Amino acid sequence: MTLIGLDVGGTTMKAALFGESAREDGDSRVLASESRPTDRADPVGGVLDFAAHLAARAASLGSPARAAGIALLGIVDEATGTAVHSANVGWRDVPMLRLARERLGIPVAIGHDVRTGGLAEAVLGAGRGAGDFVFVAIGTGIAAALILNGAPYPGTVGWSGEIGHVVVRPGGEPCACGNRGCLETYASAAAVSRRHGEGVPAEEVIARAGRGEEKAGRVWSEALDCLADGLATATLLLDPGLVVMGGGLARAGDALLTPLESRLAARLKFRDPPRVLRTRLDDQAAVKGAAILARRLLDEG
């Protein structure tokens, strides 16, 4: 059995083919993995083309794909398989489940990228055995997944977890969502790079901050403050025992976790802060989560 796991991000699409040993509760055998830039000009066509390429590659390896899981960014209605809206790539009300089934000719499961990553963390990663926790992914944007008893909670219409659009600086910088002062306008990887300027990527901004560069230090410190504000709000509302940090910015490791933990604790005067851990699945969380969705689809018949 080969399963396709595909994660569609605002900048990059990542995918893997998982072989016969693919199972939900353990590391799966990866037959192949690939990535390609997200097609901003034709994001829907780009997703379908990549999925079809992966199916063709599985067939060329002698093990045709039996099911696919596709994790999408933005607002996702998982029940209908609809990509409702994404400010980052611009799609709206796309019937992705129907289109992918027609293109691939195999069962397809559609998930929200961060909730799918949170599922993988609950089954395989840093949240395994934790039961209830919050998974926060910081990449081109920022979003979160609320994991309840090991399962992602989508909310009533799939809008849960939009922590990136919590206003942390009222009247601040404009956000693509139409509001001002949103968390992701200050603390996403894209925002850290943009606010520093000069085309410096976020990971380099963080490195320069560590070396004492004043401009980088100022940008990174404000990003950490905004993240702490957002996580404090989530903690007071949800009372999680654990926060798992994922996405590209989580690769900063202690440069992220150590100051974030101390700033979060400083905002929670009357209670203990939750533990803050880095993902164990790195940037493959949503890819593995998408494969879990595909496997569950087959298990359910």
N, C-alpha and C positions, 0 to 999 in steps of 0.2 A: 504494500500500500504506500502510495506517495501522496503527501498532503502539501498544498501550497499555502504558505504564510506570507502575506503582503502587507506592509505598513506604509501608508501614504502620508508623508509629512509635508510641511509647507515648503521645504527646500529640496528634500531628497525622499525618494521612495526606496525602501529596503525590503528584501524578500529572501526566502529560503525554501528549498524543497526538503521535506522531511521524509525519510525512508520507512521501511516496513517496521522498524523498531519504534516508530513514533508512538508515544503513549502519553497520557495526560500527566501522570505523576512522576515523571522522571525525564532526564535529558534525552532528547531524541537524536537519532542519527541524521546528520545534515548531509544530504547528497550534493547540494550546490547552494551557493548564496550569491546574490547580486544586488547592486544598487544602481540607480540612475537618477538624474535630476527630475524633480517634479516639473511637468510641462505647464508653465503658467499660461501659455497661449491657448492650449487645449487640454486642461487638466483631466477631464473625463476621458477623452480619447487616449491620453497618455497612460492612465490607470488601466484601461481595457487592453491597450497594446502590450503593456508590460505583463499583465496577467496572462495574455495569450502566448507571449514569448516564454513565460515560465512553464505553461502547460506543454508547449512544444519541446522545451528542453527536457522536461520529465519524460516525455515519450521517446526522445532521442537516447535517453539513458536506459531505456528498456523497461521502465516502470511508469506507465501513464498515471497522471494525477487522478485520484478518485474524488477529491473535494478540495475546495479552496476557502480560505478565510481572508477577508480583506478588511483592514482597519483603516478608517477614514478620519481625517481631521475635521474640526468644526463641530457643528450641531448635527447629530446623527439620530435618526429614528430607527433603532435596531429592529423593532418589531416589523416594520415594513421594508427595511433595507434602503431607506431614503437618505441621501446626503442633503440635509435640509438647508444648511448655509455654512459657508466658510468665508470669513473676511480675508483670510490669507490667500486663497486661490480663487475666490469669487464665484464658486458654483452655488446654485440655489435649487432646491427641490428636484434633485437628480435621482431617478429611480435606479440606483446603482445595482441593487440586487437583481432586478429584471435584466438589465443590460449585461451584467457579468454572466448570468446564467445563459443568456442567449449566445454570448460570445464564446464561452468556454464549453458549454454542453455538459457540465457536471454540477453537483450540488455546491452552492456557495453560501457562506455565512458572512454577514456584514456586521462590523462592530465599530465602536468609537475608538479612536487610536489610544487615548489615555486609559479609558476603562478596560480596553483589551490588554494594555500593558499592565494595569493593576491586577487583572485576572492572572496573568502570567506570574507576577510577583507573589500573588497569594498561593498559587499552585507550586511554583518552582523556585521562587526567589526570596527576597528579604522579608516578605510578609508571610512566608509559609508557617502555618501554625498560629499566626497572630489573631486570626478571626476577624477583628475589626481594625481597620487602619485607613490612612489617607495616602494615596500615591500621587505625587506631584511631578509632572514632567515639564522641564524647562528647555525649550528649544527655540524655534522661530517665534513661537508664542508660549503661553503658560496655561496649563489646564490641570485639573486634578480629577481623581477618581475616588469616590467613597466606597470602600470595600466593607460590606456587612456580612459577617459570618462566612467569609471567603468568597463572596460573590459581589460583583459591581452593582451599585444602585444607580439606575439611569435617571431617576426622577419621573415625574408624571408624563412628560413629553420629550425626554432625552436631553434636557438642558442642565442636568446636575453637573457640578464640578467646574463651572466656569470661573475659577478663582482668578484667572488672568484679567478678568474684567471687573473685579472688585476695585472700587476707587480707593486708592491709598494716598493720593495727593489731589484733593478737591480743587478743581479749576486748573489742573496741571496740563501736561502735554497732551495734544489730541491723539486719540486712539483710532485704529481702523474701524472699531465698532461704532463710532460716532460719539462716544463719550470723551471725557477728558480725565487725565490722572489715573488711568487704569494701571494695575500692577504690571502687566506685560509691556507697557510703554517705558518702564524703568528697569525691569529686572529680567526680561527674556534675553537670550543670547543675542538676538538681533538688535534689541534695544541697547544692550551694553556696548556693542560694536558701534551702533549709530551715534550714541551719545558721546563716545570718545572721539569718533571721527577719524579721518585720515585712512579709512579703509582697514583699520586694525580689527581683526576678528576677536570675539569675546575671550577666547582662551588666552590670547596674547595680552589683552587688557588686564586680565587677572594676574598673569605672570608679571607684567610691568608693575601692577599695584604691589605685588609681593616684593619687588625690587626697590620700592619706594618712590616710583614716579608719581608726582603730585596729581596730575590730571587723571591718570588711570585709577589712583587710589580714591579720588573723589567720586568718580563714576561707579566704581565697584562698591564703595561704602554705601552710597545711596541705594544701589541695587539690593544690597543685603538688608538695609533698613526697610525697604519696601517689601521684601520677601518676609521679613519678620513680622511686619504689620499684617500682611495677608494671612500668614500662618497663625498668628495670634487670633485673628477673627475666626478662622476655621476651627481652632482649638476650643475657643469659648462657645461656639455654636454646636460642635459635634463631639467634643470630649474624646478624641482618639487617644489611644495609648501609644501609637506609633505613627510617624510620618516617614514615608520612603521617598527619597528624592531621586528622580530619574531624568532622562533626557540628556542632551549633549552637555549642558552646563554642569551636570552632576559629576562629570569627569574631573572637575576641579578638585574633587576629594576634600581634603581637610581645609583647603583654602575657602571652600564653601561651607562645610559642615561646622567647623569649629566656631567661626564668628556668628554663623546663623543660630546655632544652639544658644550661645550666650545672649544674643540680642532677643531671641524669642523668650528666653527665661526672664529677661529684664522687663518684658511687656506683660508677663503673667504674674503679677505681684502676689496674688492670694492663692495660687495653686502651683503645683509642680508642672513643668512643661512635659509634653510627650517626648519619647525618644525620637531622635532624628537619625536615620540610617541612609546610606547610599544604596542604590539598586545593586542587586547581584547579577542582573541580566544585562546591564549596560544599555546600549542602544538597540538591543535585540528583543527587548521586552514585548513590544507590540507585535513583532514578527512571530515570536513564540506563542503569544496569546492568540493571534489569528489562527495559527495551526491548531491550538486547543479548541477554538470555536469550530473549525472544520472537522476535527475528530469527534466532537460532541454531536455535530450534525449527522455524521455517519452512525454513531452509536444510537442515536434516537430514531434511526431508520428513515 
